[in-house]
């Protein structure tokens, strides 16, 4: 009898040691739970599997549908509540009509814990800004007995995380007792120089895309030259472009951003226009030409992105009044809600309804120049009479208020009180570098050219649009 008791005692010791070893290697977990996830590898024909949500938090037989079809396996972190405890993490997708609280409840979190966790999260980020399709990664603490008992999977909720940008995420973790703490974590990113160039066959946009430029890089290129180039009329087939820009890569090596243009050349009808990105002594950057003169003029010709010039300056048959009259501005057709930028730095003189102009803004830039913007759907934030605005600041959004037949921006430049053609006026020059800044610029220019010629031409760029928006890809 004693012999059998000793054997039984020894057997219990051996089983205990085996459990510890199995937990250390994740073996027992993978046999008892992750076997349900084996077929989650990225097969498009796979079916949804059961949730990992603990029974103490919710019914483990509740199917999660898309959440468990992501092809992702639980990730382990360091023990939270003892040597025999591990943390497992599972993604839950924000569905249409969801709130952060409903996502946590679907993950099996009790209402009182969900309330406290969301309250902590709200100190750093507005939960309403989480978009449909984004993921909330929920963490559970799993103990040894939970893993061994196939009928009672009773782990506990210990927090969640949400990635709101390609380089930042918010993490909520349970402290001692039932309170939660929240912190913003900066995710590691790296930059990589890239070179792209090409010839224009139909449009600069199409040529840029063929050469591997992203939409963001093309937008930066167009903005950088927008003070000096009329992209509606001056671009011709056979014109060329050259660019040097930075790509931003996340910790997985995925390209998540491409906007920082360092150097660019537009060759229009054989004439080269070159710009360099340069930071002055105060840490502010502008684009400068070969001589150190700013490419940024006092005013922009086109204070809107991606719009089509729908009506020029001059006499025309009015589309509503039906007779010929002088059109003392230019019209840019664009979708409702498209941002409108201040063409230059200045003071808002008017921001109100103005007869046939509808919602209207006028800005005084100096003693000579003013600009006006009409038919807006709404004004930009804090745009009112007396407000000082900077060049490129959003002052309103495209609409069709006033006497208008469709969504567009009516844009005017006034010189000494007289309305002039924005497409033909010689724009007032920007600043010019002198002294030490000019010497530094010439040194910087040589360095940029050396780096440019040493790089191969980029053939294609695959960028994660989801990460650009602060999302994770929806697997």
C-alpha positions as CSV (number, residue, x, y, z in Angstrom):
1,X,0.0,0.0,0.0
2,X,2.8,2.3,0.9
3,X,4.6,1.4,-2.3
4,X,1.5,2.4,-4.3
5,X,1.2,5.7,-2.5
6,X,4.8,6.5,-3.2
7,X,4.3,5.7,-6.9
8,X,1.2,7.9,-7.0
9,X,3.1,10.7,-5.3
10,X,6.0,10.3,-7.7
11,X,3.6,10.3,-10.6
12,X,2.1,13.6,-9.5
13,X,5.6,15.2,-9.3
14,X,6.4,13.9,-12.8
15,X,3.1,15.3,-14.2
16,X,3.8,18.7,-12.5
17,X,7.3,18.9,-14.1
18,X,5.9,17.9,-17.4
19,X,3.3,20.7,-17.3
20,X,6.0,23.3,-16.6
21,X,8.1,22.0,-19.5
22,X,5.1,21.9,-21.8
23,X,4.2,25.5,-20.9
24,X,7.7,26.7,-21.4
25,X,7.7,25.4,-25.0
26,X,4.0,26.2,-25.6
27,X,3.6,22.5,-26.4
28,X,0.6,21.7,-24.2
29,X,-1.2,24.9,-25.4
30,X,-0.6,24.1,-29.0
31,X,-2.0,20.5,-28.5
32,X,-5.1,21.5,-26.5
33,X,-6.1,24.9,-28.0
34,X,-4.1,25.8,-31.0
35,X,-5.1,22.6,-32.8
36,X,-8.3,24.5,-33.5
37,X,-6.2,27.1,-35.2
38,X,-4.1,24.8,-37.4
39,X,-6.3,25.4,-40.4
40,X,-6.2,29.2,-39.9
41,X,-3.2,29.4,-42.3
42,X,-4.1,31.8,-45.1
43,X,-6.4,29.4,-47.0
44,X,-9.2,31.2,-48.6
45,X,-11.5,28.2,-48.3
46,X,-11.2,27.9,-44.5
47,X,-14.2,28.1,-42.2
48,X,-14.4,30.2,-39.0
49,X,-13.2,28.5,-35.9
50,X,-14.3,28.9,-32.3
51,X,-13.2,31.8,-30.1
52,X,-10.4,31.7,-27.6
53,X,-12.5,33.8,-25.2
54,X,-12.4,32.3,-21.7
55,X,-15.5,30.7,-20.2
56,X,-15.3,33.0,-17.2
57,X,-15.5,36.0,-19.6
58,X,-18.0,34.6,-22.1
59,X,-19.2,31.4,-23.8
60,X,-16.2,29.7,-25.5
61,X,-18.5,28.1,-28.0
62,X,-19.4,31.5,-29.5
63,X,-18.1,31.6,-33.1
64,X,-16.3,34.9,-34.0
65,X,-16.5,34.6,-37.7
66,X,-14.0,36.9,-39.4
67,X,-12.0,37.5,-36.2
68,X,-10.7,33.9,-36.2
69,X,-10.3,33.7,-40.0
70,X,-7.3,36.1,-40.0
71,X,-4.6,33.4,-40.3
72,X,-2.9,34.9,-37.2
73,X,-1.9,32.7,-34.3
74,X,-2.0,33.9,-30.6
75,X,1.2,35.7,-29.5
76,X,2.8,35.1,-26.2
77,X,4.3,37.7,-23.9
78,X,6.1,37.4,-20.5
79,X,4.1,35.8,-17.6
80,X,1.7,38.2,-15.9
81,X,0.4,36.5,-12.8
82,X,2.9,33.8,-12.0
83,X,5.4,31.3,-13.4
84,X,2.6,29.0,-14.7
85,X,0.7,31.8,-16.5
86,X,1.0,33.0,-20.1
87,X,-0.7,35.8,-22.0
88,X,-2.5,35.0,-25.3
89,X,-3.6,37.8,-27.7
90,X,-6.4,37.6,-30.3
91,X,-7.6,40.2,-32.9
92,X,-11.3,41.3,-33.0
93,X,-12.5,43.4,-36.0
94,X,-14.5,46.6,-35.6
95,X,-17.7,45.9,-37.5
96,X,-20.2,48.4,-38.8
97,X,-22.2,49.8,-35.8
98,X,-19.7,48.6,-33.3
99,X,-18.3,50.7,-30.4
100,X,-15.1,49.8,-28.5
101,X,-17.2,48.5,-25.7
102,X,-19.3,46.2,-27.9
103,X,-16.1,44.8,-29.4
104,X,-14.7,44.0,-26.0
105,X,-18.0,42.4,-25.0
106,X,-17.9,40.3,-28.1
107,X,-14.4,39.2,-26.9
108,X,-15.9,37.9,-23.7
109,X,-15.1,40.9,-21.4
110,X,-17.5,41.5,-18.6
111,X,-19.3,44.8,-18.6
112,X,-17.6,46.3,-15.5
113,X,-14.1,45.5,-16.9
114,X,-15.1,46.7,-20.3
115,X,-16.3,50.1,-18.8
116,X,-13.0,50.6,-16.9
117,X,-10.8,49.6,-19.8
118,X,-12.6,51.9,-22.3
119,X,-12.5,54.8,-19.7
120,X,-8.7,54.4,-19.4
121,X,-8.4,54.2,-23.2
122,X,-10.4,57.4,-23.6
123,X,-7.7,59.4,-21.7
124,X,-5.4,59.0,-24.7
125,X,-7.7,58.5,-27.7
126,X,-11.3,59.1,-28.7
127,X,-12.8,55.6,-29.2
128,X,-15.2,57.1,-31.8
129,X,-12.3,57.6,-34.1
130,X,-11.7,53.8,-34.5
131,X,-12.9,52.9,-38.0
132,X,-14.8,49.9,-39.3
133,X,-12.4,47.1,-40.3
134,X,-9.7,48.1,-37.9
135,X,-8.5,45.6,-35.3
136,X,-8.5,45.5,-31.5
137,X,-6.0,43.0,-30.1
138,X,-7.4,41.6,-26.8
139,X,-5.2,39.8,-24.3
140,X,-6.0,37.1,-21.8
141,X,-4.0,35.5,-19.0
142,X,-4.1,31.7,-19.3
143,X,-3.1,29.4,-16.4
144,X,-1.8,25.8,-16.6
145,X,-5.1,24.3,-15.3
146,X,-7.1,26.2,-17.9
147,X,-5.0,24.7,-20.7
148,X,-5.1,21.1,-19.3
149,X,-8.9,21.1,-18.7
150,X,-10.5,20.9,-22.1
151,X,-14.0,21.7,-20.7
152,X,-13.1,24.7,-18.7
153,X,-11.1,27.3,-20.5
154,X,-11.1,30.0,-17.7
155,X,-8.5,32.6,-18.5
156,X,-8.9,36.3,-17.6
157,X,-9.0,39.5,-19.5
158,X,-5.8,41.6,-18.9
159,X,-6.1,44.4,-21.5
160,X,-6.0,45.3,-25.2
161,X,-4.1,47.4,-27.8
162,X,-5.0,49.4,-30.8
163,X,-2.7,50.6,-33.6
164,X,-3.9,54.1,-34.6
165,X,-0.9,55.0,-36.8
166,X,1.9,53.3,-38.7
167,X,4.3,54.3,-35.9
168,X,2.0,54.5,-32.8
169,X,-0.3,52.3,-30.8
170,X,-2.2,52.5,-27.5
171,X,-2.0,49.8,-25.0
172,X,-4.4,49.3,-22.1
173,X,-3.2,46.9,-19.3
174,X,-4.8,45.7,-16.1
175,X,-3.0,46.9,-12.9
176,X,-3.4,45.2,-9.5
177,X,-7.0,44.6,-8.8
178,X,-9.5,45.9,-11.4
179,X,-7.9,49.2,-12.5
180,X,-6.4,49.7,-15.9
181,X,-3.5,51.9,-17.1
182,X,-3.0,53.2,-20.6
183,X,0.1,54.3,-22.5
184,X,1.0,55.3,-26.1
185,X,3.9,53.2,-27.6
186,X,6.1,54.5,-30.4
187,X,6.6,51.7,-32.9
188,X,10.0,51.4,-34.6
189,X,10.3,52.8,-38.2
190,X,13.2,53.3,-40.6
191,X,13.7,55.5,-43.7
192,X,15.0,54.5,-47.0
193,X,16.1,56.7,-50.0
194,X,14.4,56.0,-53.3
195,X,14.9,57.4,-56.8
196,X,12.2,57.5,-59.5
197,X,12.1,59.2,-62.9
198,X,10.1,58.9,-66.1
199,X,8.7,60.5,-69.3
200,X,5.2,61.9,-69.5
201,X,3.0,60.1,-72.1
202,X,-0.5,61.3,-71.0
203,X,-0.2,63.0,-67.6
204,X,2.3,63.5,-64.9
205,X,0.2,61.4,-62.5
206,X,0.1,58.4,-64.8
207,X,3.8,58.7,-65.6
208,X,4.6,59.0,-61.9
209,X,2.6,55.9,-61.0
210,X,4.3,53.9,-63.8
211,X,7.6,54.9,-62.4
212,X,6.7,53.7,-58.9
213,X,5.7,56.9,-57.2
214,X,2.9,56.7,-54.7
215,X,-0.1,59.1,-54.7
216,X,1.4,60.8,-51.6
217,X,4.8,61.4,-53.3
218,X,3.1,62.7,-56.5
219,X,1.0,65.1,-54.3
220,X,4.1,66.4,-52.7
221,X,5.8,66.8,-56.1
222,X,2.9,68.8,-57.5
223,X,2.6,71.0,-54.4
224,X,6.4,71.7,-54.6
225,X,6.1,73.0,-58.2
226,X,2.6,74.5,-57.9
227,X,3.8,78.0,-57.4
228,X,5.7,78.0,-60.7
229,X,3.9,75.5,-63.0
230,X,0.4,75.5,-64.4
231,X,-0.2,71.7,-64.4
232,X,-3.4,72.2,-66.5
233,X,-1.6,73.8,-69.4
234,X,2.2,73.6,-69.3
235,X,2.6,69.8,-69.2
236,X,3.3,68.2,-72.6
237,X,3.9,64.7,-73.9
238,X,7.6,64.0,-73.8
239,X,8.2,66.1,-70.7
240,X,10.3,64.4,-68.0
241,X,10.6,64.3,-64.2
242,X,13.2,63.1,-61.7
243,X,12.7,62.6,-58.0
244,X,14.6,61.6,-54.8
245,X,12.4,60.9,-51.8
246,X,12.2,59.0,-48.5
247,X,10.2,55.9,-47.9
248,X,9.2,55.0,-44.3
249,X,9.2,51.3,-43.4
250,X,7.6,49.7,-40.3
251,X,9.2,47.0,-38.1
252,X,8.1,44.3,-40.6
253,X,9.8,46.0,-43.5
254,X,6.5,47.1,-45.1
255,X,6.5,50.6,-46.7
256,X,3.9,52.7,-44.9
257,X,4.6,56.2,-46.0
258,X,6.2,58.1,-48.8
259,X,5.9,61.9,-48.8
260,X,9.2,63.5,-48.0
261,X,10.5,64.8,-51.4
262,X,14.2,65.7,-51.1
263,X,15.0,66.7,-54.7
264,X,13.0,67.0,-58.0
265,X,13.4,68.1,-61.6
266,X,10.7,68.8,-64.1
267,X,11.9,69.2,-67.7
268,X,9.2,71.1,-69.6
269,X,9.8,71.6,-73.3
270,X,13.5,71.1,-72.8
271,X,13.7,73.6,-69.9
272,X,14.8,72.1,-66.5
273,X,13.2,73.3,-63.3
274,X,15.0,72.0,-60.2
275,X,14.1,72.1,-56.5
276,X,15.8,71.0,-53.3
277,X,14.3,70.5,-49.9
278,X,16.3,72.5,-47.4
279,X,16.0,73.3,-43.7
280,X,17.1,76.7,-42.4
281,X,18.7,77.6,-39.1
282,X,15.3,77.6,-37.4
283,X,14.5,74.0,-38.5
284,X,11.9,75.1,-41.1
285,X,12.0,73.7,-44.6
286,X,11.3,75.1,-48.0
287,X,12.1,74.1,-51.6
288,X,14.8,76.2,-53.3
289,X,16.0,76.4,-56.8
290,X,19.6,76.0,-58.0
291,X,20.5,79.6,-56.9
292,X,19.0,79.4,-53.4
293,X,15.8,81.3,-54.3
294,X,12.6,79.8,-52.8
295,X,10.4,77.9,-55.2
296,X,7.6,78.9,-52.9
297,X,6.1,82.1,-54.1
298,X,4.0,84.5,-52.1
299,X,0.8,83.0,-53.7
300,X,-0.2,79.7,-55.1
301,X,-1.8,79.4,-58.6
302,X,-4.0,76.5,-57.6
303,X,-5.0,76.4,-53.9
304,X,-6.6,73.0,-54.3
305,X,-5.3,69.4,-55.0
306,X,-6.4,67.2,-57.8
307,X,-9.0,69.6,-59.3
308,X,-9.8,70.2,-63.0
309,X,-9.7,73.7,-64.4
310,X,-13.3,74.0,-65.6
311,X,-13.6,77.6,-66.5
312,X,-10.9,80.2,-67.2
313,X,-10.5,83.9,-66.7
314,X,-12.3,86.1,-69.3
315,X,-15.6,86.7,-71.1
316,X,-18.0,83.7,-71.2
317,X,-21.6,82.8,-71.5
318,X,-22.8,82.5,-67.9
319,X,-24.3,79.0,-67.3
320,X,-27.2,80.3,-65.1
321,X,-27.8,83.9,-66.3
322,X,-27.6,82.8,-70.0
323,X,-25.8,85.9,-71.3
324,X,-22.1,86.7,-71.9
325,X,-20.3,88.4,-69.1
326,X,-16.8,88.8,-67.7
327,X,-15.6,85.9,-65.5
328,X,-13.0,87.5,-63.2
329,X,-11.6,84.4,-61.7
330,X,-10.9,80.7,-62.5
331,X,-13.1,77.7,-61.5
332,X,-11.7,74.4,-60.3
333,X,-14.2,71.5,-60.5
334,X,-13.7,69.0,-57.6
335,X,-15.8,66.7,-55.4
336,X,-17.8,68.3,-52.6
337,X,-15.7,68.4,-49.4
338,X,-12.3,68.7,-51.2
339,X,-10.0,70.9,-49.0
340,X,-9.3,74.5,-50.1
341,X,-6.0,76.0,-49.1
342,X,-4.9,79.5,-48.3
343,X,-2.9,80.6,-51.4
344,X,-0.6,82.6,-49.1
345,X,0.0,83.8,-45.6
346,X,-2.3,86.6,-44.5
347,X,-5.3,87.9,-42.5
348,X,-8.9,86.8,-43.2
349,X,-10.9,89.9,-44.3
350,X,-14.2,88.2,-44.8
351,X,-15.6,84.7,-44.0
352,X,-19.3,84.8,-44.6
353,X,-22.0,84.4,-47.2
354,X,-21.6,87.0,-50.0
355,X,-24.5,87.0,-52.4
356,X,-23.9,85.0,-55.6
357,X,-20.5,83.8,-54.2
358,X,-22.2,81.8,-51.5
359,X,-20.0,80.9,-48.6
360,X,-17.0,83.1,-49.3
361,X,-13.5,83.9,-47.8
362,X,-11.2,86.8,-48.7
363,X,-7.6,87.0,-47.5
364,X,-5.3,90.1,-47.4
365,X,-1.7,89.0,-47.9
366,X,0.0,92.4,-48.1
367,X,-0.6,95.9,-49.3
368,X,-0.8,94.7,-52.9
369,X,-2.3,91.2,-53.0
370,X,-5.6,89.6,-51.9
371,X,-7.2,86.3,-52.8
372,X,-10.9,85.2,-52.7
373,X,-12.6,81.8,-52.6
374,X,-16.3,81.2,-53.3
375,X,-19.1,78.6,-53.3
376,X,-17.7,76.7,-50.3
377,X,-19.7,74.0,-48.6
378,X,-18.3,75.0,-45.2
379,X,-15.4,77.0,-43.6
380,X,-12.2,75.6,-42.2
381,X,-11.7,75.3,-38.5
382,X,-11.4,78.7,-36.7
383,X,-11.7,80.6,-40.0
384,X,-13.3,83.9,-39.3
385,X,-12.7,87.6,-39.9
386,X,-9.4,88.7,-38.4
387,X,-7.9,85.2,-38.2
388,X,-4.2,85.0,-39.4
389,X,-3.7,82.0,-41.7
390,X,-0.5,80.5,-43.2
391,X,0.0,79.4,-46.7
392,X,-1.4,75.9,-47.3
393,X,-3.7,76.0,-44.3
394,X,-7.2,74.6,-45.0
395,X,-9.7,77.6,-45.0
396,X,-12.7,75.8,-46.4
397,X,-14.2,72.9,-48.5
398,X,-15.5,72.7,-52.0
399,X,-19.3,73.1,-52.4
400,X,-21.9,74.7,-54.6
401,X,-23.4,77.5,-52.5
402,X,-24.5,80.7,-54.0
403,X,-25.1,81.0,-57.8
404,X,-23.5,77.7,-58.9
405,X,-24.4,74.8,-61.1
406,X,-22.2,72.2,-59.4
407,X,-19.4,71.6,-56.9
408,X,-16.4,73.8,-57.6
409,X,-14.0,76.5,-56.3
410,X,-14.2,80.0,-57.8
411,X,-10.7,81.5,-57.1
412,X,-9.7,85.1,-57.5
413,X,-6.5,87.1,-57.1
414,X,-6.8,90.8,-56.6
415,X,-3.7,93.0,-57.3
416,X,-4.1,96.6,-56.0
417,X,-7.9,96.0,-55.8
418,X,-8.1,94.8,-59.4
419,X,-9.0,91.1,-60.3
420,X,-6.3,89.5,-62.4
421,X,-5.9,86.1,-64.1
422,X,-4.3,83.7,-61.6
423,X,-3.0,81.5,-64.5
424,X,-1.1,84.3,-66.2
425,X,0.1,86.7,-63.5
426,X,3.8,86.6,-62.6
427,X,3.7,85.4,-59.0
428,X,5.6,87.6,-56.5
429,X,8.9,85.9,-55.5
430,X,9.6,84.2,-52.2
431,X,12.7,84.6,-50.1
432,X,16.3,84.1,-51.1
433,X,19.0,82.5,-49.0
434,X,22.1,84.6,-47.9
435,X,25.3,84.2,-45.9
436,X,25.7,81.0,-43.9
437,X,22.4,79.6,-45.0
438,X,23.3,80.0,-48.7
439,X,26.7,78.3,-48.1
440,X,25.0,75.4,-46.3
441,X,22.5,75.1,-49.1
442,X,25.2,74.7,-51.8
443,X,26.9,72.1,-49.7
444,X,23.5,70.3,-49.2
445,X,22.8,70.5,-52.9
446,X,26.1,68.7,-53.8
447,X,25.3,66.0,-51.2
448,X,21.8,65.4,-52.6
449,X,23.1,65.1,-56.2
450,X,25.8,62.6,-55.1
451,X,23.2,60.5,-53.3
452,X,20.8,60.7,-56.3
453,X,23.2,59.5,-58.9
454,X,24.4,56.6,-56.7
455,X,20.9,55.1,-56.4
456,X,19.3,52.7,-58.9
457,X,16.0,53.8,-60.5
458,X,13.0,52.5,-58.5
459,X,10.8,50.2,-60.6
460,X,7.8,49.8,-58.3
461,X,6.8,50.6,-54.8
462,X,4.2,48.6,-52.9
463,X,2.9,50.6,-50.0
464,X,0.3,49.5,-47.4
465,X,-2.5,52.0,-47.8
466,X,-4.0,50.6,-44.6
467,X,-1.0,51.5,-42.6
468,X,-0.9,55.0,-44.2
469,X,-4.4,55.5,-42.7
470,X,-3.2,54.1,-39.4
471,X,-4.9,50.8,-40.0
472,X,-3.7,47.2,-40.0
473,X,-4.6,45.2,-43.1
474,X,-7.9,43.5,-42.7
475,X,-6.9,39.9,-43.2
